[in-house]
Amino acid sequence: MFIISLHILRQLIGPFILIMISLIGIVWLAQSLKFIELIVVKGLSFDLFLNLTILIIPKLTASIIPFVGYLASLISFHRMSSESEIIAFKSAGISNFKLILAPSVFALTLIFITFALDNFMAPSALNKFKNLQNDIREKYISTLFQEKVFSSPANGLTVFVREIDKSGTLKGILIHDSRNPKKTYTVIADSAKIEKTSEGPYFLAINGNRQEINYDNLNVSLLYFDEYSYGIKNIEANDKKRFRESSERKTLELFFPSENLSKLHRREFLAEAHQRLISLIVIFAMILLGAITFLIGEFDRKMSFKKLAFSISTAVLLQLYLVATNPLIIKSIELVPLLYIIPIVI
């Protein structure tokens, strides 16, 4: 029996590794395309691009393990069924319960890996990802702005840019600054460059005007300039106080946060924590689902297709269910017990 279980386990590991590498590669490439513009247009270095894209892999891996585990189980048992290995096992007196021992061990292994990813590696990687994004904002401030889009690099500061050339010069720029409750500034210039100083980043605007509204005496002043320097140093001040999101925290910290959180943040933290735990149950359900698809009943090609269609549909619904648990918990925390029961029943 041990030899048979080891044989089944080997059959499961091969397809799992192959599918996992393929899917991670495809999804990683799709995610990386979002950052290509930072290299081509914004001048981001390739090292930073590589660091950004690599840091999303742990969370990506944890999120696709349930379905990849199902596919590996389904493919392995389909192959053993089509090659009459399962019939031979049953003829030797081995029951279905003994045959699912190897998939159960495989599922427990994936549960351990997923828990380690979700609880340690993914939060740490996502935290580094967010911090790296902030570093990029400091070193490559122009990445905050897009052509013909109103951007808000800091609270109360709105910037519109008509065009950004290859050298990083902002052309046709409008800056509206309402950070000071007593005064509002609007700067319009033909072009501007961003300079980094010890006091923070500055716009060096060329050929334009600055409108100032003083709410104390309701005075409006207009200044025309050939060259004007305008500070946006609040960007750095905001970044230093960055709030760590739920995906950047360990599971225990999600249940028992050290900060005083708002009701919405508390629900978001609980939703993330419960989703991680529910995903562990879903992994077990998925792998057993793939295995029993070809263990129950006699092998028949027509019936096999029906069972296969039903099995795949159930697996897809389970994966969608796992994705939906987060918003469902945020909306209604009372649903938590039910959300655990459904994958257990399946």
C-alpha positions as a Python dict, from the first residue, in 0.01 Angstrom:
ca = {
    (1, 'M'): (0, 0, 0),
    (2, 'F'): (285, 237, 79),
    (3, 'I'): (437, 177, -266),
    (4, 'I'): (105, 247, -437),
    (5, 'S'): (52, 568, -237),
    (6, 'L'): (405, 678, -324),
    (7, 'H'): (336, 603, -691),
    (8, 'I'): (14, 812, -686),
    (9, 'L'): (196, 1092, -505),
    (10, 'R'): (461, 1103, -775),
    (11, 'Q'): (188, 1118, -1038),
    (12, 'L'): (42, 1422, -862),
    (13, 'I'): (366, 1615, -812),
    (14, 'G'): (474, 1615, -1179),
    (15, 'P'): (161, 1780, -1330),
    (16, 'F'): (136, 2017, -1032),
    (17, 'I'): (487, 2156, -1082),
    (18, 'L'): (443, 2183, -1460),
    (19, 'I'): (104, 2360, -1439),
    (20, 'M'): (219, 2584, -1154),
    (21, 'I'): (528, 2705, -1341),
    (22, 'S'): (322, 2762, -1658),
    (23, 'L'): (44, 2956, -1485),
    (24, 'I'): (280, 3164, -1274),
    (25, 'G'): (473, 3251, -1589),
    (26, 'I'): (159, 3353, -1779),
    (27, 'V'): (3, 3555, -1496),
    (28, 'W'): (339, 3710, -1402),
    (29, 'L'): (388, 3819, -1762),
    (30, 'A'): (38, 3971, -1771),
    (31, 'Q'): (106, 4160, -1447),
    (32, 'S'): (450, 4270, -1568),
    (33, 'L'): (300, 4437, -1875),
    (34, 'K'): (147, 4695, -1639),
    (35, 'F'): (498, 4803, -1539),
    (36, 'I'): (649, 4809, -1890),
    (37, 'E'): (547, 5173, -1931),
    (38, 'L'): (759, 5263, -1627),
    (39, 'I'): (1069, 5148, -1818),
    (40, 'V'): (982, 5267, -2169),
    (41, 'V'): (822, 5602, -2086),
    (42, 'K'): (915, 5690, -1728),
    (43, 'G'): (1279, 5581, -1733),
    (44, 'L'): (1259, 5327, -1451),
    (45, 'S'): (1563, 5101, -1425),
    (46, 'F'): (1531, 4734, -1516),
    (47, 'D'): (1647, 4629, -1167),
    (48, 'L'): (1357, 4814, -1005),
    (49, 'F'): (1116, 4669, -1260),
    (50, 'L'): (1241, 4318, -1184),
    (51, 'N'): (1213, 4372, -809),
    (52, 'L'): (857, 4502, -841),
    (53, 'T'): (739, 4208, -1049),
    (54, 'I'): (915, 3940, -842),
    (55, 'L'): (759, 4066, -519),
    (56, 'I'): (408, 3983, -645),
    (57, 'I'): (492, 3614, -701),
    (58, 'P'): (432, 3481, -342),
    (59, 'K'): (75, 3617, -328),
    (60, 'L'): (14, 3508, -685),
    (61, 'T'): (135, 3155, -605),
    (62, 'A'): (-85, 3126, -296),
    (63, 'S'): (-394, 3240, -486),
    (64, 'I'): (-364, 2983, -769),
    (65, 'I'): (-255, 2679, -562),
    (66, 'P'): (-616, 2553, -504),
    (67, 'F'): (-706, 2533, -872),
    (68, 'V'): (-362, 2408, -980),
    (69, 'G'): (-387, 2135, -716),
    (70, 'Y'): (-727, 2038, -856),
    (71, 'L'): (-595, 2022, -1214),
    (72, 'A'): (-297, 1812, -1106),
    (73, 'S'): (-527, 1570, -923),
    (74, 'L'): (-773, 1552, -1210),
    (75, 'I'): (-507, 1494, -1476),
    (76, 'S'): (-322, 1232, -1270),
    (77, 'F'): (-630, 1024, -1189),
    (78, 'H'): (-763, 1057, -1544),
    (79, 'R'): (-437, 918, -1676),
    (80, 'M'): (-437, 633, -1424),
    (81, 'S'): (-800, 559, -1508),
    (82, 'S'): (-746, 562, -1886),
    (83, 'E'): (-444, 332, -1847),
    (84, 'S'): (-648, 94, -1626),
    (85, 'E'): (-423, 146, -1324),
    (86, 'I'): (-720, 226, -1099),
    (87, 'I'): (-896, -91, -1214),
    (88, 'A'): (-582, -288, -1129),
    (89, 'F'): (-564, -127, -784),
    (90, 'K'): (-928, -210, -710),
    (91, 'S'): (-881, -567, -839),
    (92, 'A'): (-602, -603, -584),
    (93, 'G'): (-856, -519, -310),
    (94, 'I'): (-754, -156, -254),
    (95, 'S'): (-1057, 59, -165),
    (96, 'N'): (-1127, 415, -271),
    (97, 'F'): (-1052, 536, 81),
    (98, 'K'): (-703, 394, 58),
    (99, 'L'): (-654, 537, -292),
    (100, 'I'): (-731, 892, -171),
    (101, 'L'): (-467, 864, 101),
    (102, 'A'): (-196, 997, -134),
    (103, 'P'): (-411, 1292, -256),
    (104, 'S'): (-489, 1372, 109),
    (105, 'V'): (-118, 1384, 196),
    (106, 'F'): (-60, 1596, -116),
    (107, 'A'): (-341, 1832, -9),
    (108, 'L'): (-199, 1867, 342),
    (109, 'T'): (142, 1952, 194),
    (110, 'L'): (-11, 2223, -24),
    (111, 'I'): (-206, 2354, 276),
    (112, 'F'): (119, 2391, 469),
    (113, 'I'): (287, 2568, 174),
    (114, 'T'): (-10, 2802, 123),
    (115, 'F'): (-26, 2888, 493),
    (116, 'A'): (346, 2971, 492),
    (117, 'L'): (302, 3187, 181),
    (118, 'D'): (-7, 3370, 309),
    (119, 'N'): (118, 3416, 662),
    (120, 'F'): (485, 3497, 611),
    (121, 'M'): (621, 3533, 257),
    (122, 'A'): (334, 3714, 81),
    (123, 'P'): (276, 3984, 350),
    (124, 'S'): (650, 4055, 369),
    (125, 'A'): (683, 4068, -11),
    (126, 'L'): (379, 4294, -53),
    (127, 'N'): (509, 4526, 220),
    (128, 'K'): (840, 4554, 35),
    (129, 'F'): (644, 4608, -288),
    (130, 'K'): (454, 4903, -138),
    (131, 'N'): (771, 5050, 12),
    (132, 'L'): (947, 5016, -322),
    (133, 'Q'): (658, 5197, -488),
    (134, 'N'): (709, 5483, -244),
    (135, 'D'): (1083, 5489, -318),
    (136, 'I'): (1003, 5511, -688),
    (137, 'R'): (776, 5806, -618),
    (138, 'E'): (1064, 5985, -450),
    (139, 'K'): (1324, 5902, -714),
    (140, 'Y'): (1097, 5906, -1019),
    (141, 'I'): (830, 6161, -930),
    (142, 'S'): (721, 6183, -1295),
    (143, 'T'): (581, 5828, -1269),
    (144, 'L'): (295, 5979, -1068),
    (145, 'F'): (168, 6173, -1368),
    (146, 'Q'): (5, 6058, -1691),
    (147, 'E'): (-77, 6253, -2001),
    (148, 'K'): (-423, 6414, -2007),
    (149, 'V'): (-510, 6274, -1662),
    (150, 'F'): (-579, 6464, -1339),
    (151, 'S'): (-340, 6321, -1078),
    (152, 'S'): (-331, 6377, -702),
    (153, 'P'): (23, 6315, -571),
    (154, 'A'): (-72, 6459, -229),
    (155, 'N'): (-392, 6543, -44),
    (156, 'G'): (-522, 6876, -170),
    (157, 'L'): (-285, 6885, -468),
    (158, 'T'): (-414, 6818, -822),
    (159, 'V'): (-192, 6814, -1131),
    (160, 'F'): (-290, 6796, -1498),
    (161, 'V'): (-31, 6738, -1772),
    (162, 'R'): (-108, 6763, -2143),
    (163, 'E'): (208, 6588, -2262),
    (164, 'I'): (527, 6429, -2123),
    (165, 'D'): (824, 6414, -2358),
    (166, 'K'): (1107, 6155, -2358),
    (167, 'S'): (1328, 6371, -2135),
    (168, 'G'): (1058, 6385, -1865),
    (169, 'T'): (953, 6747, -1929),
    (170, 'L'): (588, 6811, -1846),
    (171, 'K'): (420, 7024, -2112),
    (172, 'G'): (95, 7213, -2070),
    (173, 'I'): (80, 7178, -1693),
    (174, 'L'): (-185, 7290, -1445),
    (175, 'I'): (-132, 7270, -1068),
    (176, 'H'): (-418, 7333, -825),
    (177, 'D'): (-308, 7348, -460),
    (178, 'S'): (-568, 7365, -180),
    (179, 'R'): (-351, 7217, 98),
    (180, 'N'): (-359, 7549, 286),
    (181, 'P'): (-721, 7605, 404),
    (182, 'K'): (-668, 7983, 401),
    (183, 'K'): (-519, 8009, 51),
    (184, 'T'): (-565, 7836, -284),
    (185, 'Y'): (-304, 7844, -560),
    (186, 'T'): (-345, 7763, -927),
    (187, 'V'): (-33, 7749, -1145),
    (188, 'I'): (-55, 7724, -1525),
    (189, 'A'): (265, 7690, -1728),
    (190, 'D'): (381, 7598, -2076),
    (191, 'S'): (622, 7339, -1934),
    (192, 'A'): (776, 7220, -1610),
    (193, 'K'): (1046, 6988, -1480),
    (194, 'I'): (1060, 6812, -1146),
    (195, 'E'): (1366, 6870, -931),
    (196, 'K'): (1458, 6674, -617),
    (197, 'T'): (1600, 6885, -333),
    (198, 'S'): (1679, 6827, 34),
    (199, 'E'): (1346, 6995, 115),
    (200, 'G'): (1151, 6764, -116),
    (201, 'P'): (1052, 6760, -485),
    (202, 'Y'): (975, 7087, -666),
    (203, 'F'): (809, 7182, -994),
    (204, 'L'): (1029, 7419, -1195),
    (205, 'A'): (760, 7583, -1410),
    (206, 'I'): (848, 7780, -1724),
    (207, 'N'): (648, 8064, -1882),
    (208, 'G'): (314, 8083, -1705),
    (209, 'N'): (111, 8243, -1429),
    (210, 'R'): (12, 8182, -1067),
    (211, 'Q'): (-331, 8271, -933),
    (212, 'E'): (-374, 8306, -557),
    (213, 'I'): (-702, 8332, -363),
    (214, 'N'): (-679, 8453, -3),
    (215, 'Y'): (-992, 8348, 185),
    (216, 'D'): (-923, 8578, 482),
    (217, 'N'): (-980, 8896, 281),
    (218, 'L'): (-1114, 8738, -42),
    (219, 'N'): (-829, 8892, -243),
    (220, 'V'): (-730, 8742, -576),
    (221, 'S'): (-378, 8804, -708),
    (222, 'L'): (-222, 8709, -1041),
    (223, 'L'): (150, 8667, -1101),
    (224, 'Y'): (308, 8615, -1444),
    (225, 'F'): (649, 8447, -1452),
    (226, 'D'): (920, 8323, -1685),
    (227, 'E'): (1043, 8071, -1429),
    (228, 'Y'): (878, 7966, -1104),
    (229, 'S'): (960, 7698, -843),
    (230, 'Y'): (670, 7528, -667),
    (231, 'G'): (709, 7274, -381),
    (232, 'I'): (530, 6940, -357),
    (233, 'K'): (717, 6809, -52),
    (234, 'N'): (398, 6671, 109),
    (235, 'I'): (445, 6360, -105),
    (236, 'E'): (734, 6242, 111),
    (237, 'A'): (561, 6337, 436),
    (238, 'N'): (260, 6126, 343),
    (239, 'D'): (471, 5826, 238),
    (240, 'K'): (651, 5805, 572),
    (241, 'K'): (318, 5749, 749),
    (242, 'R'): (192, 5484, 512),
    (243, 'F'): (-74, 5255, 654),
    (244, 'R'): (-6, 4886, 604),
    (245, 'E'): (-297, 4721, 426),
    (246, 'S'): (-451, 4387, 524),
    (247, 'S'): (-257, 4198, 257),
    (248, 'E'): (71, 4319, 413),
    (249, 'R'): (1, 4171, 756),
    (250, 'K'): (31, 3826, 911),
    (251, 'T'): (-285, 3633, 990),
    (252, 'L'): (-253, 3672, 1367),
    (253, 'E'): (-208, 4048, 1327),
    (254, 'L'): (-525, 4059, 1117),
    (255, 'F'): (-725, 3905, 1402),
    (256, 'F'): (-552, 4111, 1672),
    (257, 'P'): (-427, 4441, 1522),
    (258, 'S'): (-224, 4671, 1745),
    (259, 'E'): (-374, 4993, 1602),
    (260, 'N'): (-713, 5145, 1667),
    (261, 'L'): (-892, 5076, 1341),
    (262, 'S'): (-1209, 5208, 1186),
    (263, 'K'): (-1502, 4970, 1145),
    (264, 'L'): (-1432, 4932, 772),
    (265, 'H'): (-1062, 4853, 823),
    (266, 'R'): (-1153, 4604, 1097),
    (267, 'R'): (-1388, 4425, 859),
    (268, 'E'): (-1125, 4427, 584),
    (269, 'F'): (-871, 4271, 820),
    (270, 'L'): (-1114, 3999, 932),
    (271, 'A'): (-1215, 3931, 572),
    (272, 'E'): (-852, 3883, 466),
    (273, 'A'): (-780, 3655, 765),
    (274, 'H'): (-1086, 3435, 712),
    (275, 'Q'): (-1026, 3415, 337),
    (276, 'R'): (-678, 3278, 405),
    (277, 'L'): (-817, 3010, 637),
    (278, 'I'): (-1105, 2919, 406),
    (279, 'S'): (-857, 2879, 118),
    (280, 'L'): (-690, 2596, 315),
    (281, 'I'): (-1019, 2404, 329),
    (282, 'V'): (-1081, 2475, -39),
    (283, 'I'): (-742, 2326, -130),
    (284, 'F'): (-836, 1997, 39),
    (285, 'A'): (-1180, 1996, -125),
    (286, 'M'): (-1033, 2072, -469),
    (287, 'I'): (-774, 1794, -465),
    (288, 'L'): (-1019, 1531, -337),
    (289, 'L'): (-1271, 1649, -597),
    (290, 'G'): (-1019, 1588, -875),
    (291, 'A'): (-934, 1244, -738),
    (292, 'I'): (-1285, 1107, -685),
    (293, 'T'): (-1397, 1220, -1031),
    (294, 'F'): (-1243, 901, -1173),
    (295, 'L'): (-1269, 682, -862),
    (296, 'I'): (-1647, 673, -828),
    (297, 'G'): (-1837, 444, -1066),
    (298, 'E'): (-1716, 232, -1352),
    (299, 'F'): (-1499, 377, -1628),
    (300, 'D'): (-1711, 469, -1930),
    (301, 'R'): (-1614, 732, -2186),
    (302, 'K'): (-1962, 890, -2211),
    (303, 'M'): (-2019, 893, -1838),
    (304, 'S'): (-1660, 1004, -1788),
    (305, 'F'): (-1726, 1318, -1992),
    (306, 'K'): (-2036, 1400, -1785),
    (307, 'K'): (-1850, 1350, -1460),
    (308, 'L'): (-1559, 1556, -1592),
    (309, 'A'): (-1787, 1845, -1687),
    (310, 'F'): (-1958, 1836, -1348),
    (311, 'S'): (-1625, 1815, -1164),
    (312, 'I'): (-1469, 2108, -1354),
    (313, 'S'): (-1782, 2321, -1305),
    (314, 'T'): (-1774, 2254, -931),
    (315, 'A'): (-1403, 2338, -912),
    (316, 'V'): (-1451, 2666, -1100),
    (317, 'L'): (-1739, 2761, -871),
    (318, 'L'): (-1524, 2681, -569),
    (319, 'Q'): (-1246, 2906, -698),
    (320, 'L'): (-1493, 3187, -765),
    (321, 'Y'): (-1644, 3126, -422),
    (322, 'L'): (-1302, 3171, -264),
    (323, 'V'): (-1256, 3503, -443),
    (324, 'A'): (-1603, 3618, -333),
    (325, 'T'): (-1550, 3542, 38),
    (326, 'N'): (-1359, 3866, 100),
    (327, 'P'): (-1630, 4113, -16),
    (328, 'L'): (-1902, 3894, 141),
    (329, 'I'): (-1737, 3910, 485),
    (330, 'I'): (-1679, 4286, 454),
    (331, 'K'): (-2048, 4330, 373),
    (332, 'S'): (-2178, 4094, 642),
    (333, 'I'): (-1952, 3950, 912),
    (334, 'E'): (-2237, 3717, 1021),
    (335, 'L'): (-2178, 3503, 710),
    (336, 'V'): (-1838, 3377, 835),
    (337, 'P'): (-1962, 3040, 979),
    (338, 'L'): (-2157, 2963, 661),
    (339, 'L'): (-1857, 3044, 443),
    (340, 'Y'): (-1656, 2776, 627),
    (341, 'I'): (-1933, 2517, 610),
    (342, 'I'): (-1982, 2524, 230),
    (343, 'P'): (-1632, 2401, 128),
    (344, 'I'): (-1637, 2147, 415),
    (345, 'V'): (-1965, 2003, 285),
    (346, 'I'): (-1831, 1987, -70),
}
